[in-house]
Amino acid sequence: MGDRQLGGDPMIFARRGRARGPSARSTTWWGKAWVRSFEETVIEPNDLITARGLARSGRLGAVMVISGMASAVLDPGSPSALIAQVKVRRLTDAQWETFAVEVARESGNLAALEAGELPTDLVEHADEAGVEVVPGPGDLDSACECDAWAQPCLHVLALCYQLAWHIDADPYALLLLRGRTREQVQDPGTAISGEAGDAAARAATILAMADDAPTGHGLADTAVAAYDDEVGRLL
Amino acid sequence: MSFVPLQGPATLYLADPPRDSEVEFSGPQRVVRLPMRGAIPVLTRALRVGDAHASVTLLSAATMLAMKFVAAGSLSRAEAGTAWQVGPLTHEDEDRVRQLALARTYDEVDAEQAEDLVRGLLDAVADTMTRQPAQAVAAGAPPSTAPRTTVAERLNERLADRVMDDLPAEVYVSLRVEAPEEELAAGTLSVVPQVHEVDLATHVSDLAELWSADDGGPGSHGFGRKARVNATVALRRAAAAWPVLDGLLRRRVPDRLVLSADELADLLEVGLEALAEIGVEVYWPRGLRQELTPQARVEARGGGDREEPLMTGLFGPDALFAFDWRLALGNDPLTDDEMATLAAASTPVIKLRNNWMVIDPALARRAKVAMGKHRDGKPIAPAVALRAALTGSIDVDGATVEVHPGATLEKARAKVVDAATVSPLESPGGLDATLRDYQRQGFTWLAELTGIGLGACLADDMGLGKTITVIALHLHRRERGLASGPTLVVCPASLLGNWEREVRRFAPGVPTRRFHGADRDLTGIGDGFVFTTYGTMRVDHEALAAVSWDLVVADEAQHIKNATSSTARNLRLIGSRCRVALTGTPVENNLTELWAILDWATPGLLGSRNAFRKVWAAPIESGVDAAVARQFAQLVEPFLLRRRKSDPGIAPELPPKTETDQVVGLTQEQVVLYEALVRESMERIEAADEDARRGLVLALLTGLKQICNHPAHYLRQPNGRIKGRSEKIDLLDELLGTILAEDGAVLLFTQYVAMARLLERHLAAANVPTLFLHGGTPIRQREQLVDAFQSGQAPVFLLSLKAGGTGLNLTRADHVIHVDRWWNPAVEDQATDRAYRIGQTRPVQVHKLITEGTIEQKIGELLTRKRGLAESVLGNGDVALTELSNDELRDLVALRAPHG
């Protein structure tokens, strides 16, 4: 749990040094489900073994997770550094709303998430309501600066394996990949998600600005011009 | 941004998607047509412009409303395409739209047109605010659920966030038990989780309150937004400690959990402790958890009704005690019916005395056991009852329970504890002696304990008069009519004579009988004293057990310290009303030996040997638990009375010098030698002439004295076997054992160097360090020996020389033993005075070993009877005896049968 940041967006997981001993497989059911998903997208099965080795080699830099995407730099600082990215389809606002309803169904759900657990019941109920919390193979897309023709490339797969460790430790990382921060999951009433959430925040700001809006007509009025400019930037 | 005219009419041009709509502002000089991104800044400030055109005002008001909807999250996808729109709107929201349109109509625009304009603009603003087109709606995606609250409320809530975030969110949880009558009647109750502010425990609210805040504002609970998550996390930790609480986490709002009877039992048995461990407190309604305390009582059967006289033999063989366990509310014990109710209950919730109570299941189970097996109390042995009374605890089914003695038992307990300190009884009338104060106290102590059927161990130092104390007890029991049967004294053979003499001397007229030797016999025993040895008792215990003894006394009770020996086992088979153990050695130093002696005196008091080892001996010897040692002392002290000569209360009472004749018997070997010597010598003496006669008489006397000492002495066997041939040696061993145990020192006088050497060899074999001084010891060495003894290098000083000579100062000795007689009191006194002289701080005890029925005893009697005469006659020792006539001489030397 040392990696838990209980943070919002982005979540940054420190670089893992070279791992020794038995390979660190995912230990949670949701971590394993995540691994199954991206492993299915692979064309050459041997790549998985190579990618696991790469994940444990210490060559990957810090992993950054933002809403809908995770990225890491391979061999950071070297001339051959590459950025590997995995994109995850975000749940729609409607799906998040449904998820929120499921979360609220039992008061223990949030507590479990806070404790680093993704309750099975919660995910199953959400699934029944049409919301797949764990992304399927079709929800994943990858991008890498390397010139491998097959995607996902080794670098992205290594990133995915490392993500599995982080997801194990903190399921909020998985939820962020699906589009919502911990804050938003905890408090869906205030965190209107995605575009709507963004818009709501900007609208609130505009409302606050409008309270003090200049009352002039704008002719050669710098205050009016500044106001229009400010508001315009929020649109 | 250039000048935008607001005084002229403005026109909204709706487009698809709505974000592409435009607004045309017009003025006297110019017309400006702006896309939504340009128009929105203008419209958000136009309401504040005083002379704006009504059409501008309408659009402006609509824009502000749109902003409010968007800010409150009221955004949704349009049913077709990729556009966003406001909504879904509640009825109240719809009302606001209509009110706005109605309020802002103007000449050219009626309410209906105005509403269309407003709705159009709402969606145009909404679609513009989202910046990006909405994703295509997947087929079958669930429709958005309508919000439960109005936009206004949600907006207020959002604005209130700032306030709520200042409120405390660091919280912990506790549980409040609620017990409405109808739940209690069903044997259940509820727990309600509460949330407390970490920094202010009195800031408390039901956890469920944190959910009610959804309906607007920060709520009255005064907790911040984060408090809810923090509290559920705390609740989850509580559920990990006591899993039944999972039920709360399964609820949408963890408001309350009704506990089933089983769950309640689980809470009481494990939950409370587990929750307390992680700091989750449980608050009970007043009265529900009244203290039901177990009250374990031990009492005589029918206790309380007994009158004082029946105290007699309270702990006797027929005594009945019962252990009774019941619960008490406060100090008021439950009735049998109440106990039965409690025992039969299938839930911890019980109505008792018209009050609901919650009972610990463990207590209920014990009540069930208590009510099941022994409704009237579990019968227990008197000794166990006594032990419980003295230690305040009892072992029940493997558990130690605190116990209170009932009234009768408490009275008995007090009697036992006070026995050694109550005001002393009068000496019994038949006692022909005056008891010293401490002897009276000791006698009273024995009388008190034996009076209620208990045994005791009197462990006074040698010389304090244990024998006379027991004689007083014997007489007392008869005086009070307590006795029914004779007193049996079991002692080492060497002490038989002494006992007999002391009883004759201090209780004249009391019948005495020896049960010892070949012609031992118990027929016709009515009352009085019977003396026997441990050896005889061991082989003849059946005959002894057939007598109904009142009192059995084990003198030198260290003989039974090995409980597994046949001596100890057989002594236990001899029944009596009460038992007294006497010993001069500090038995309390060896717990196993102490157990053996006390378990004989009061069987069962200390529990079985194994239990004793486990409960007392092992913990005490390991020294871990001082409390155990203290409790043990409480248990044992009443039954063990040990006074030291050096005790401040004792020493002043002791005479500086006490002389005791220790009478011992002759062994078969000694009898044969003695009689043969008398027979042969008398024949020769009677036939001898005057000169020869004197020599023969002296030789006879010397020979007889040597035989009385030891056959090896007479037979000149310096390396001959010593043990088992002379009771003087046995008695000496007894005395030395006690003296050395007391840390005393002793002078051992004999006239004969050969005897002294035998003793030296005997003691060396027993690892007793000795010093030896005789007439041939050079003066210089004598001084060294004296110094060695005075400095404590050896506890035994063997002396074989006529007293006088040099001024030996041997004040370290507190005992003097004369192994044989000088037949001259003055000489004996001088010898004794080696120890008893200036500088001596302790009382000196003088023991004179006298063989019974022999010339030693007869001359001793002669000396006592006619002291004046004897002194003149015997002034010259043996020589005077040569003047006796043949008949007188025969009478003097003939072996007299022992008393019987």
Interface residues (C-beta under 8 A of the other chain):
Chain A: T92 D93 A94 Q95 E97 T98 V101 A104 R105 E106 S107 G108 L110 A111 A112 E114 A115 A129 G130 Q186 D187 G189 T190 I192 E195 A196 G197 D198 A199 A200 A201 R202 A203 A204 I206 L207 M209 A210 A213 P214 T215 G216 H217 G218 L219 V224 A225 Y227 D228 D229 E230 V231 G232 L235
Chain B: M1 F3 V4 P5 L6 M36 R37 G38 I40 P41 V42 T44 R45 L47 R48 V49 G50 M64 M67 K68 V70 A71 A72 G73 L75 W84 A126 T128 M129 T130 R131 Q132 A134 Q135 A138 G140 A141 P142 P143 S144 T145 R154 E157 R158 D161 W211 D214 R225 R228 V229 T232 V233 L235 R236 A239 D246 L248 L249 R250 R251 R252 V253 P254
